[in-house]
Each structure stands twice: as C-alpha cells, then as structure tokens.
Amino acid sequence: MTLDDARKRLFAYAVDRLGTQEVAKRLDTSPPSLDAWTKGAAQPPTRVVMALADLVYELQKAGG
C-alpha cells in the first residue's frame, strides 16, 4: 500500500463515519476539495493530513 492509498482510505473512512459535510467542516475545507483528496485527484496540504489523523484517531477511540 502506498502513502496515497493510505490517505485515500483514511479520508474514505472518515467520510463513511461522519459524512462529507461534517468531515469538510472538521478539516476546515470545502466538500469539493475533500472529494478530490478522497479520490486521489489532488494532494491535501500537510495541515489537512494532520487534522485527518487526529479525526480518525478520535473516531477509533470512540469506537467508530
């Protein structure tokens, strides 16, 4: 698995649990940007990747 594949899976996991609108809100971005990152059509900024890691951690901790 590549780093890009892992990122796409983490975005997809968060969106599956919370929905596009909520994930975009929590990552302080737009739904179209989130969609592009989830599909691998664009690279997210580092701040978003770090926020995504925190979000996925929170979801896992909560049993999501």
N, CA, C and O atoms as a MOPAC input file, in Angstrom:
PM7 MOZYME 1SCF
protein

 N      0.85400 1    -1.17300 1     0.00000 1
 C      0.00000 1     0.00000 1     0.00000 1
 C      0.90300 1     1.24000 1     0.00000 1
 O      1.86800 1     1.32700 1     0.75900 1
 N      0.56900 1     2.17100 1    -0.85300 1
 C      1.32800 1     3.41200 1    -0.91500 1
 C      0.77000 1     4.43300 1     0.07400 1
 O     -0.31700 1     4.25500 1     0.62400 1
 N      1.52400 1     5.49300 1     0.28700 1
 C      1.06900 1     6.56500 1     1.16200 1
 C     -0.21500 1     7.18300 1     0.61800 1
 O     -1.12600 1     7.49000 1     1.38700 1
 N     -0.29600 1     7.36800 1    -0.70500 1
 C     -1.51600 1     7.91100 1    -1.30800 1
 C     -2.71300 1     7.00500 1    -1.05200 1
 O     -3.80500 1     7.48400 1    -0.74600 1
 N     -2.50900 1     5.70200 1    -1.17800 1
 C     -3.59000 1     4.74900 1    -0.91300 1
 C     -4.04500 1     4.83800 1     0.54000 1
 O     -5.24300 1     4.81200 1     0.82200 1
 N     -3.10200 1     4.94100 1     1.44700 1
 C     -3.44000 1     5.04000 1     2.86900 1
 C     -4.22700 1     6.31100 1     3.14400 1
 O     -5.21800 1     6.28000 1     3.87400 1
 N     -3.79800 1     7.42900 1     2.56600 1
 C     -4.52500 1     8.68900 1     2.75600 1
 C     -5.94500 1     8.58700 1     2.22800 1
 O     -6.89100 1     9.00900 1     2.89300 1
 N     -6.09800 1     8.02500 1     1.02700 1
 C     -7.43800 1     7.86900 1     0.44800 1
 C     -8.32400 1     7.02100 1     1.35200 1
 O     -9.50100 1     7.33000 1     1.53600 1
 N     -7.77300 1     5.96900 1     1.90800 1
 C     -8.54700 1     5.10000 1     2.80000 1
 C     -8.95300 1     5.82400 1     4.07600 1
 O    -10.06100 1     5.63200 1     4.57600 1
 N     -8.05900 1     6.65500 1     4.60300 1
 C     -8.39300 1     7.41300 1     5.81200 1
 C     -9.47500 1     8.44800 1     5.53700 1
 O    -10.38500 1     8.62500 1     6.34700 1
 N     -9.38300 1     9.13400 1     4.39600 1
 C    -10.44000 1    10.07700 1     4.02900 1
 C    -11.76500 1     9.32800 1     3.87500 1
 O    -12.79300 1     9.76300 1     4.39400 1
 N    -11.73600 1     8.21300 1     3.16900 1
 C    -12.96500 1     7.44300 1     2.94500 1
 C    -13.55200 1     6.95100 1     4.26600 1
 O    -14.76900 1     6.97000 1     4.44800 1
 N    -12.71200 1     6.51800 1     5.17200 1
 C    -13.16800 1     6.05300 1     6.49100 1
 C    -13.89200 1     7.17600 1     7.22800 1
 O    -14.99300 1     6.97900 1     7.74200 1
 N    -13.27100 1     8.35100 1     7.27800 1
 C    -13.87400 1     9.48800 1     7.98200 1
 C    -15.20000 1     9.89100 1     7.34300 1
 O    -16.17800 1    10.14900 1     8.04400 1
 N    -15.23000 1     9.94300 1     6.02100 1
 C    -16.46000 1    10.32500 1     5.31800 1
 C    -17.54500 1     9.28200 1     5.54000 1
 O    -18.71400 1     9.62800 1     5.70900 1
 N    -17.17000 1     8.02000 1     5.54200 1
 C    -18.14700 1     6.95200 1     5.77600 1
 C    -18.77000 1     7.07400 1     7.16600 1
 O    -19.96000 1     6.81000 1     7.33800 1
 N    -17.97800 1     7.46800 1     8.14600 1
 C    -18.46600 1     7.57300 1     9.52200 1
 C    -19.24600 1     8.85800 1     9.78700 1
 O    -20.23500 1     8.84700 1    10.52000 1
 N    -18.80300 1     9.96000 1     9.19400 1
 C    -19.37100 1    11.26300 1     9.54600 1
 C    -20.10100 1    11.98200 1     8.41400 1
 O    -20.88600 1    12.89600 1     8.66700 1
 N    -19.85200 1    11.58100 1     7.18400 1
 C    -20.43300 1    12.27400 1     6.03900 1
 C    -19.50400 1    13.37300 1     5.53400 1
 O    -18.67600 1    13.90600 1     6.27300 1
 N    -19.66300 1    13.68700 1     4.27500 1
 C    -18.78600 1    14.66400 1     3.61800 1
 C    -18.84000 1    16.03700 1     4.27000 1
 O    -17.80000 1    16.64500 1     4.52400 1
 N    -20.03000 1    16.52500 1     4.53900 1
 C    -20.16500 1    17.87200 1     5.09800 1
 C    -19.45700 1    17.99700 1     6.44600 1
 O    -18.74800 1    18.97400 1     6.68700 1
 N    -19.64500 1    17.02300 1     7.31500 1
 C    -19.04700 1    17.08300 1     8.65000 1
 C    -17.52800 1    16.96500 1     8.58900 1
 O    -16.82000 1    17.68000 1     9.29700 1
 N    -17.02900 1    16.06700 1     7.74900 1
 C    -15.57000 1    15.91900 1     7.63000 1
 C    -14.96700 1    17.19700 1     7.05500 1
 O    -13.93700 1    17.66700 1     7.53900 1
 N    -15.59200 1    17.75400 1     6.04000 1
 C    -15.09100 1    19.00900 1     5.45700 1
 C    -15.06500 1    20.10300 1     6.51900 1
 O    -14.10300 1    20.86700 1     6.60400 1
 N    -16.09800 1    20.17700 1     7.31100 1
 C    -16.16400 1    21.17500 1     8.38200 1
 C    -15.03300 1    20.96900 1     9.38900 1
 O    -14.34700 1    21.91800 1     9.76700 1
 N    -14.85000 1    19.73800 1     9.81300 1
 C    -13.81600 1    19.44900 1    10.81600 1
 C    -12.40700 1    19.65500 1    10.27400 1
 O    -11.49200 1    19.98300 1    11.03000 1
 N    -12.22800 1    19.46600 1     8.97100 1
 C    -10.91400 1    19.67300 1     8.36300 1
 C    -10.74000 1    21.09800 1     7.83700 1
 O     -9.70400 1    21.43400 1     7.26400 1
 N    -11.75800 1    21.92500 1     8.03700 1
 C    -11.73600 1    23.32500 1     7.61000 1
 C    -11.42800 1    23.44200 1     6.11700 1
 O    -10.50100 1    24.13500 1     5.69700 1
 N    -12.24500 1    22.73300 1     5.33700 1
 C    -12.06900 1    22.74300 1     3.88300 1
 C    -13.43300 1    22.65600 1     3.21800 1
 O    -14.46100 1    22.59700 1     3.89200 1
 N    -13.43400 1    22.64900 1     1.91200 1
 C    -14.68500 1    22.55500 1     1.15800 1
 C    -14.96400 1    21.10000 1     0.76800 1
 O    -14.03400 1    20.30800 1     0.61900 1
 N    -16.24300 1    20.75000 1     0.60300 1
 C    -16.56700 1    19.39600 1     0.15000 1
 C    -15.92200 1    19.03300 1    -1.19900 1
 O    -15.48100 1    17.89400 1    -1.35500 1
 N    -15.84500 1    19.95200 1    -2.18400 1
 C    -15.16500 1    19.56700 1    -3.43000 1
 C    -13.68000 1    19.23200 1    -3.23800 1
 O    -13.16500 1    18.31300 1    -3.87600 1
 N    -12.99300 1    19.97300 1    -2.36100 1
 C    -11.58800 1    19.64200 1    -2.08300 1
 C    -11.49000 1    18.28100 1    -1.42600 1
 O    -10.63900 1    17.46900 1    -1.78900 1
 N    -12.35300 1    18.03400 1    -0.46700 1
 C    -12.37200 1    16.75100 1     0.22200 1
 C    -12.61500 1    15.61600 1    -0.76600 1
 O    -11.96300 1    14.57500 1    -0.69300 1
 N    -13.54100 1    15.81500 1    -1.68000 1
 C    -13.83500 1    14.79800 1    -2.69800 1
 C    -12.60900 1    14.52300 1    -3.56700 1
 O    -12.30800 1    13.36800 1    -3.86800 1
 N    -11.91200 1    15.56400 1    -3.96400 1
 C    -10.71100 1    15.39700 1    -4.79900 1
 C     -9.63200 1    14.62200 1    -4.04500 1
 O     -8.96500 1    13.76400 1    -4.62400 1
 N     -9.46000 1    14.92000 1    -2.76500 1
 C     -8.45900 1    14.20400 1    -1.97300 1
 C     -8.85200 1    12.76000 1    -1.76400 1
 O     -8.00100 1    11.87300 1    -1.80400 1
 N    -10.14500 1    12.50900 1    -1.54000 1
 C    -10.62600 1    11.14200 1    -1.32200 1
 C    -10.40600 1    10.28400 1    -2.56300 1
 O    -10.09400 1     9.09800 1    -2.46100 1
 N    -10.56800 1    10.88900 1    -3.72700 1
 C    -10.37700 1    10.17100 1    -4.99100 1
 C     -8.91900 1    10.11200 1    -5.42300 1
 O     -8.57700 1     9.39100 1    -6.36000 1
 N     -8.05300 1    10.87200 1    -4.74300 1
 C     -6.64200 1    10.89200 1    -5.12300 1
 C     -6.35400 1    11.80600 1    -6.30000 1
 O     -5.27900 1    11.73800 1    -6.89600 1
 N     -7.32000 1    12.66900 1    -6.64100 1
 C     -7.14400 1    13.57800 1    -7.77900 1
 C     -6.30400 1    14.79600 1    -7.42400 1
 O     -5.83600 1    15.51100 1    -8.31000 1
 N     -6.11000 1    15.03400 1    -6.11900 1
 C     -5.30000 1    16.15800 1    -5.65100 1
 C     -4.64900 1    15.75400 1    -4.33100 1
 O     -5.12900 1    14.86500 1    -3.62800 1
 N     -3.55500 1    16.42200 1    -4.01500 1
 C     -2.84800 1    16.16200 1    -2.76500 1
 C     -3.29200 1    17.15000 1    -1.69300 1
 O     -3.28800 1    18.35700 1    -1.93300 1
 N     -3.67100 1    16.66900 1    -0.53100 1
 C     -4.07600 1    17.57700 1     0.54400 1
 C     -2.85300 1    18.25300 1     1.16400 1
 O     -1.75600 1    17.69400 1     1.16400 1
 N     -3.05400 1    19.46400 1     1.69300 1
 C     -1.95400 1    20.10800 1     2.41300 1
 C     -1.62600 1    19.33500 1     3.69900 1
 O     -2.45900 1    18.59800 1     4.22600 1
 N     -0.42000 1    19.51700 1     4.17900 1
 C      0.03000 1    18.81200 1     5.38200 1
 C     -0.88700 1    19.06900 1     6.56900 1
 O     -1.15800 1    18.15000 1     7.34200 1
 N     -1.37200 1    20.29600 1     6.73200 1
 C     -2.24300 1    20.61300 1     7.87200 1
 C     -3.51100 1    19.76600 1     7.83100 1
 O     -4.03100 1    19.37900 1     8.87700 1
 N     -4.01200 1    19.47400 1     6.63000 1
 C     -5.21700 1    18.65700 1     6.49400 1
 C     -4.91100 1    17.20100 1     6.83300 1
 O     -5.71500 1    16.53400 1     7.48500 1
 N     -3.77200 1    16.71200 1     6.40100 1
 C     -3.39800 1    15.32600 1     6.70300 1
 C     -3.25700 1    15.14800 1     8.21200 1
 O     -3.68300 1    14.13100 1     8.76000 1
 N     -2.66700 1    16.12200 1     8.87900 1
 C     -2.52300 1    16.04000 1    10.33600 1
 C     -3.88600 1    16.09500 1    11.02800 1
 O     -4.13200 1    15.35500 1    11.98000 1
 N     -4.76100 1    16.96300 1    10.55300 1
 C     -6.11300 1    17.05200 1    11.11400 1
 C     -6.88200 1    15.75900 1    10.85100 1
 O     -7.65100 1    15.31100 1    11.70100 1
 N     -6.67800 1    15.16100 1     9.68000 1
 C     -7.32500 1    13.88900 1     9.35200 1
 C     -6.85200 1    12.79200 1    10.29800 1
 O     -7.65700 1    11.98900 1    10.76900 1
 N     -5.56700 1    12.75400 1    10.57600 1
 C     -5.02900 1    11.75400 1    11.50400 1
 C     -5.67700 1    11.91400 1    12.87900 1
 O     -6.05300 1    10.92500 1    13.50700 1
 N     -5.80500 1    13.14800 1    13.34200 1
 C     -6.45700 1    13.40200 1    14.63600 1
 C     -7.91800 1    12.95900 1    14.60900 1
 O     -8.40800 1    12.35200 1    15.56100 1
 N     -8.60600 1    13.26600 1    13.51300 1
 C    -10.01500 1    12.90900 1    13.39000 1
 C    -10.20300 1    11.39600 1    13.39500 1
 O    -11.08100 1    10.88300 1    14.09000 1
 N     -9.39100 1    10.68100 1    12.62900 1
 C     -9.50500 1     9.22400 1    12.58500 1
 C     -9.18100 1     8.63500 1    13.96100 1
 O     -9.82500 1     7.67900 1    14.39300 1
 N     -8.20600 1     9.19100 1    14.63500 1
 C     -7.89000 1     8.73900 1    16.00000 1
 C     -9.08500 1     8.91300 1    16.91800 1
 O     -9.42900 1     8.00400 1    17.67400 1
 N     -9.71700 1    10.07500 1    16.85600 1
 C    -10.91100 1    10.33000 1    17.67500 1
 C    -12.01500 1     9.31900 1    17.37000 1
 O    -12.65100 1     8.78400 1    18.27900 1
 N    -12.23200 1     9.06500 1    16.07900 1
 C    -13.27000 1     8.11100 1    15.68100 1
 C    -12.96700 1     6.71100 1    16.20000 1
 O    -13.86300 1     6.01800 1    16.68200 1
 N    -11.71100 1     6.29400 1    16.10300 1
 C    -11.32600 1     4.97400 1    16.57700 1
 C    -11.46000 1     4.87300 1    18.09700 1
 O    -11.90300 1     3.85600 1    18.62900 1
 N    -11.07400 1     5.93200 1    18.77300 1
 C    -11.15000 1     5.97200 1    20.23300 1
 C    -12.60000 1     5.87400 1    20.71100 1
 O    -12.89200 1     5.27500 1    21.74700 1
 N    -13.50600 1     6.48300 1    19.92300 1
 C    -14.92300 1     6.46500 1    20.26200 1
 C    -15.62000 1     5.17800 1    19.81300 1
 O    -16.82100 1     5.00200 1    20.01700 1
 N    -14.84800 1     4.28900 1    19.20100 1
 C    -15.42400 1     3.03400 1    18.74600 1
 C    -16.02500 1     3.09800 1    17.36700 1
 O    -16.81100 1     2.23300 1    16.98100 1
 N    -15.64400 1     4.15600 1    16.59700 1
 C    -16.20300 1     4.34500 1    15.26200 1
 C    -15.54400 1     3.52100 1    14.25800 1
 O    -15.90600 1     3.57100 1    13.08300 1

